[in-house]
Amino acid sequence: MDGEENVGPFRRTSARTLRMATRMASALASSDNRAQAALARLEALESDNAGVEVVDLNDDEYGSTDEEDP
C-alpha cells in the first residue's frame, strides 16, 4: 500500500526539486535569464557535492612514500 501512495498526482516531490523548479521558473521569466539559469545550475551542483566524504591520506603507515629509518 505504501508504494501506491507515491504514484500519479499524489507522488511526493523532494524539497530540493521544488526549490530548483521555482528558481528555474523565475530565471526563465527574467530578462537576464542566462545569468539566473547559470546561478541555479551552479547552486544545484554545489548542493549535490555537499556530502563529500573526507579521506585521511596518512592513515596507512605501510603505504607511505616517506623514507624513514626503522
DSSP file (Angstrom, degrees, kcal/mol; ACC not computed):
  #  RESIDUE AA STRUCTURE BP1 BP2  ACC     N-H-->O    O-->H-N    N-H-->O    O-->H-N    TCO  KAPPA ALPHA  PHI   PSI    X-CA   Y-CA   Z-CA
    1    1 A M     >        0   0    0      0, 0.0     4,-0.8     0, 0.0     3,-0.3   0.000 360.0 360.0 360.0 -31.0    0.0    0.0    0.0
    2    2 A D  H >>  +     0   0    0      1,-0.2     4,-0.6     2,-0.2     3,-0.6   0.866 360.0  55.6 -64.4 -35.2    2.9    2.4    0.6
    3    3 A G  H >4 S+     0   0    0      1,-0.2     3,-0.5     2,-0.2    -1,-0.2   0.808 102.3  56.5 -66.9 -29.4    4.1    2.0   -3.0
    4    4 A E  H >4 S+     0   0    0     -3,-0.3     3,-1.1     1,-0.2    -1,-0.2   0.736  95.1  66.1 -75.1 -22.3    0.6    3.1   -4.2
    5    5 A E  H << S+     0   0    0     -4,-0.8    -1,-0.2    -3,-0.6    -2,-0.2   0.789  98.3  53.1 -69.6 -26.7    0.8    6.4   -2.3
    6    6 A N  T << S+     0   0    0     -4,-0.6     2,-0.4    -3,-0.5    -1,-0.3  -0.012  90.3 101.1 -99.6  29.6    3.7    7.7   -4.4
    7    7 A V  S X  S-     0   0    0     -3,-1.1     3,-1.1     4,-0.1    -3,-0.0  -0.897  80.3 -15.7-116.6 143.1    2.0    7.1   -7.8
    8    8 A G  G >  S-     0   0    0     -2,-0.4     3,-1.6     1,-0.2    -3,-0.0  -0.357 125.4 -11.2  72.1-144.5    0.3    9.6  -10.1
    9    9 A P  G 3  S+     0   0    0      0, 0.0    -1,-0.2     0, 0.0    -3,-0.0   0.650 133.4  60.4 -69.3 -13.4   -0.7   13.1   -8.8
   10   10 A F  G <  S+     0   0    0     -3,-1.1    -2,-0.2     2,-0.1     2,-0.1   0.315  74.9 128.6 -95.5   7.9    0.0   12.0   -5.2
   11   11 A R    <   -     0   0    0     -3,-1.6     2,-0.2    -5,-0.2    -5,-0.2  -0.401  62.5-117.5 -66.1 137.0    3.6   11.3   -5.8
   12   12 A R        -     0   0    0     -2,-0.1     2,-0.4     1,-0.0    -1,-0.1  -0.494  24.5-157.6 -76.1 144.4    6.0   13.0   -3.4
   13   13 A T        -     0   0    0     -2,-0.2     5,-0.0     3,-0.0    -1,-0.0  -0.979  22.5-113.3-122.2 135.9    8.5   15.5   -4.7
   14   14 A S     >  -     0   0    0     -2,-0.4     4,-2.0     1,-0.1     5,-0.2  -0.255  20.4-121.5 -66.4 154.9   11.6   16.4   -2.8
   15   15 A A  H  > S+     0   0    0      1,-0.2     4,-2.5     2,-0.2     5,-0.2   0.848 113.5  56.7 -64.1 -34.2   12.0   19.9   -1.4
   16   16 A R  H  > S+     0   0    0      2,-0.2     4,-2.7     1,-0.2     5,-0.2   0.911 105.8  49.7 -64.7 -42.0   15.2   20.3   -3.5
   17   17 A T  H  > S+     0   0    0      1,-0.2     4,-2.4     2,-0.2    -2,-0.2   0.923 112.7  46.9 -62.8 -44.3   13.3   19.6   -6.7
   18   18 A L  H  X S+     0   0    0     -4,-2.0     4,-2.1     2,-0.2    -2,-0.2   0.907 112.7  49.8 -64.0 -41.3   10.6   22.1   -5.8
   19   19 A R  H  X S+     0   0    0     -4,-2.5     4,-2.1     1,-0.2    -2,-0.2   0.921 113.3  45.5 -64.1 -44.5   13.2   24.7   -4.8
   20   20 A M  H  X S+     0   0    0     -4,-2.7     4,-2.6     1,-0.2    -1,-0.2   0.873 110.6  53.7 -69.1 -35.9   15.1   24.3   -8.1
   21   21 A A  H  X S+     0   0    0     -4,-2.4     4,-2.2    -5,-0.2    -1,-0.2   0.898 109.0  49.5 -63.7 -39.6   12.0   24.3  -10.2
   22   22 A T  H  X S+     0   0    0     -4,-2.1     4,-2.1     2,-0.2    -2,-0.2   0.916 112.1  47.6 -65.0 -43.5   11.0   27.6   -8.6
   23   23 A R  H  X S+     0   0    0     -4,-2.1     4,-2.1     1,-0.2    -2,-0.2   0.909 112.6  48.5 -64.6 -42.1   14.4   29.1   -9.3
   24   24 A M  H  X S+     0   0    0     -4,-2.6     4,-2.2     2,-0.2    -1,-0.2   0.884 109.7  52.6 -67.2 -36.9   14.4   28.0  -12.8
   25   25 A A  H  X S+     0   0    0     -4,-2.2     4,-1.4     1,-0.2    -1,-0.2   0.914 111.5  45.9 -63.9 -42.2   10.9   29.3  -13.4
   26   26 A S  H  X S+     0   0    0     -4,-2.1     4,-1.0     1,-0.2    -1,-0.2   0.856 111.1  53.6 -69.3 -33.1   11.9   32.7  -12.1
   27   27 A A  H  < S+     0   0    0     -4,-2.1     3,-0.3     1,-0.2    -2,-0.2   0.895 108.6  48.7 -67.1 -39.4   15.1   32.6  -14.2
   28   28 A L  H  < S+     0   0    0     -4,-2.2    -1,-0.2     1,-0.2    -2,-0.2   0.809 111.0  50.8 -70.2 -29.0   13.1   31.9  -17.4
   29   29 A A  H  < S+     0   0    0     -4,-1.4    -1,-0.2    -5,-0.2    -2,-0.2   0.673  96.3  89.8 -80.6 -17.6   10.7   34.8  -16.6
   30   30 A S  S >< S-     0   0    0     -4,-1.0     3,-0.6    -3,-0.3     4,-0.0  -0.412  78.0-132.6 -81.1 154.6   13.5   37.2  -16.1
   31   31 A S  T 3  S+     0   0    0      1,-0.3     2,-0.3    -2,-0.1     3,-0.2   0.754 110.5  52.3 -74.2 -24.1   15.1   39.4  -18.8
   32   32 A D  T 3> S+     0   0    0      1,-0.2     4,-1.7     2,-0.1     3,-0.3  -0.391  71.6 143.9-103.8  52.7   18.5   38.3  -17.5
   33   33 A N  H <>  +     0   0    0     -3,-0.6     4,-2.5    -2,-0.3     5,-0.2   0.752  59.3  62.9 -71.8 -23.8   17.7   34.6  -17.7
   34   34 A R  H  > S+     0   0    0     -3,-0.2     4,-2.2     2,-0.2    -1,-0.2   0.945 107.4  43.2 -63.7 -46.1   21.1   33.4  -18.7
   35   35 A A  H  > S+     0   0    0     -3,-0.3     4,-2.3     1,-0.2    -2,-0.2   0.917 116.6  46.5 -66.6 -42.9   22.8   34.7  -15.6
   36   36 A Q  H  X S+     0   0    0     -4,-1.7     4,-2.3     2,-0.2    -1,-0.2   0.878 112.2  50.3 -69.2 -36.3   20.0   33.4  -13.3
   37   37 A A  H  X S+     0   0    0     -4,-2.5     4,-2.3     2,-0.2    -1,-0.2   0.902 111.2  49.2 -66.7 -40.1   19.9   30.0  -15.1
   38   38 A A  H  X S+     0   0    0     -4,-2.2     4,-2.4    -5,-0.2    -2,-0.2   0.906 111.2  50.1 -64.0 -40.9   23.7   29.7  -14.7
   39   39 A L  H  X S+     0   0    0     -4,-2.3     4,-2.5     2,-0.2    -2,-0.2   0.906 109.9  50.2 -63.5 -41.9   23.3   30.6  -11.0
   40   40 A A  H  X S+     0   0    0     -4,-2.3     4,-1.9     2,-0.2    -2,-0.2   0.897 111.4  48.5 -64.4 -40.5   20.6   28.0  -10.5
   41   41 A R  H  X S+     0   0    0     -4,-2.3     4,-2.3     2,-0.2    -2,-0.2   0.904 111.2  50.7 -65.8 -40.5   22.7   25.3  -12.1
   42   42 A L  H  X S+     0   0    0     -4,-2.4     4,-2.5     1,-0.2    -2,-0.2   0.917 110.1  49.1 -63.0 -43.8   25.8   26.3  -10.0
   43   43 A E  H  X S+     0   0    0     -4,-2.5     4,-2.1     1,-0.2    -1,-0.2   0.866 109.7  52.7 -64.1 -35.8   23.7   26.1   -6.8
   44   44 A A  H  X S+     0   0    0     -4,-1.9     4,-1.6     2,-0.2    -1,-0.2   0.914 110.4  47.4 -65.8 -42.0   22.4   22.7   -7.9
   45   45 A L  H  X S+     0   0    0     -4,-2.3     4,-1.4     1,-0.2    -2,-0.2   0.905 111.3  51.2 -65.0 -41.0   25.9   21.4   -8.4
   46   46 A E  H  < S+     0   0    0     -4,-2.5    -2,-0.2     1,-0.2    -1,-0.2   0.894 110.1  48.6 -64.0 -39.6   27.1   22.8   -5.1
   47   47 A S  H >< S+     0   0    0     -4,-2.1     3,-0.8     1,-0.2     4,-0.3   0.810 107.4  56.0 -72.5 -27.7   24.2   21.1   -3.2
   48   48 A D  H 3< S+     0   0    0     -4,-1.6     3,-0.4     1,-0.2    -1,-0.2   0.819 110.6  45.3 -68.9 -29.9   25.0   17.8   -5.0
   49   49 A N  T >< S+     0   0    0     -4,-1.4     3,-1.0     1,-0.2    -1,-0.2   0.271  83.2 101.4 -95.8  10.8   28.6   17.9   -3.7
   50   50 A A  T <  S+     0   0    0     -3,-0.8    -1,-0.2     1,-0.3    -2,-0.1   0.813  77.1  54.5 -67.5 -30.3   27.6   18.9   -0.1
   51   51 A G  T 3  S+     0   0    0     -3,-0.4    -1,-0.3    -4,-0.3     2,-0.2  -0.098  72.9 153.8 -98.2  37.0   28.1   15.4    1.3
   52   52 A V    <   -     0   0    0     -3,-1.0     2,-0.3     1,-0.1    -3,-0.0  -0.441  42.5-126.5 -69.0 134.1   31.6   14.8    0.1
   53   53 A E        -     0   0    0     -2,-0.2     2,-0.5     1,-0.0    -1,-0.1  -0.647  15.9-133.3 -84.0 134.9   33.5   12.3    2.3
   54   54 A V        -     0   0    0     -2,-0.3     2,-0.5     2,-0.0    -1,-0.0  -0.764  19.8-158.5 -89.8 129.5   36.8   13.5    3.8
   55   55 A V        -     0   0    0     -2,-0.5     2,-0.7     2,-0.0     3,-0.0  -0.923  13.9-134.3-112.4 130.8   39.6   10.9    3.4
   56   56 A D    >   -     0   0    0     -2,-0.5     3,-0.9     1,-0.2    -2,-0.0  -0.747  14.1-164.7 -83.5 115.1   42.7   10.9    5.6
   57   57 A L  T 3  S+     0   0    0     -2,-0.7     3,-0.3     1,-0.2    -1,-0.2   0.661  83.0  56.6 -75.8 -15.4   45.6   10.3    3.2
   58   58 A N  T 3  S+     0   0    0      1,-0.2    -1,-0.2     6,-0.0     6,-0.1  -0.056  72.2 104.1-106.3  31.9   48.0    9.5    6.1
   59   59 A D    <   +     0   0    0     -3,-0.9     2,-0.6     1,-0.1    -1,-0.2   0.530  67.6  69.3 -91.1  -5.0   46.1    6.6    7.6
   60   60 A D        -     0   0    0     -3,-0.3     3,-0.4     1,-0.1     4,-0.2  -0.900  55.3-175.9-118.6 103.7   48.4    3.8    6.1
   61   61 A E  S >  S+     0   0    0     -2,-0.6     3,-0.5     1,-0.2    -1,-0.1   0.781  86.4  51.1 -69.8 -25.5   51.8    3.7    7.7
   62   62 A Y  T 3  S+     0   0    0      1,-0.2    -1,-0.2     3,-0.0    -2,-0.0   0.713 105.9  54.8 -83.7 -20.9   53.0    0.9    5.3
   63   63 A G  T 3  S+     0   0    0     -3,-0.4    -1,-0.2     2,-0.0    -2,-0.2   0.349  81.0 122.8 -92.2   6.4   51.8    2.7    2.2
   64   64 A S    <   -     0   0    0     -3,-0.5    -6,-0.0    -4,-0.2    -3,-0.0  -0.403  52.8-154.6 -71.1 143.0   53.8    5.8    2.9
   65   65 A T        +     0   0    0     -2,-0.1     2,-0.2     2,-0.1    -1,-0.1   0.459  62.1 111.5 -94.4  -2.9   56.3    7.0    0.4
   66   66 A D  S    S-     0   0    0      1,-0.1     2,-0.8     0, 0.0    -2,-0.1  -0.512  70.8-129.0 -70.5 136.0   58.4    8.8    3.0
   67   67 A E        +     0   0    0     -2,-0.2     2,-0.4     2,-0.0    -1,-0.1  -0.787  37.2 172.0 -89.7 113.3   61.8    7.1    3.6
   68   68 A E        -     0   0    0     -2,-0.8     0, 0.0     2,-0.0     0, 0.0  -0.925  34.5-117.3-121.9 146.6   62.2    6.5    7.3
   69   69 A D              0   0    0     -2,-0.4    -2,-0.0     1,-0.1     0, 0.0  -0.664 360.0 360.0 -79.9 134.3   64.9    4.6    9.2
   70   70 A P              0   0    0      0, 0.0    -1,-0.1     0, 0.0    -2,-0.0   0.499 360.0 360.0 -71.6 360.0   63.4    1.6   11.1
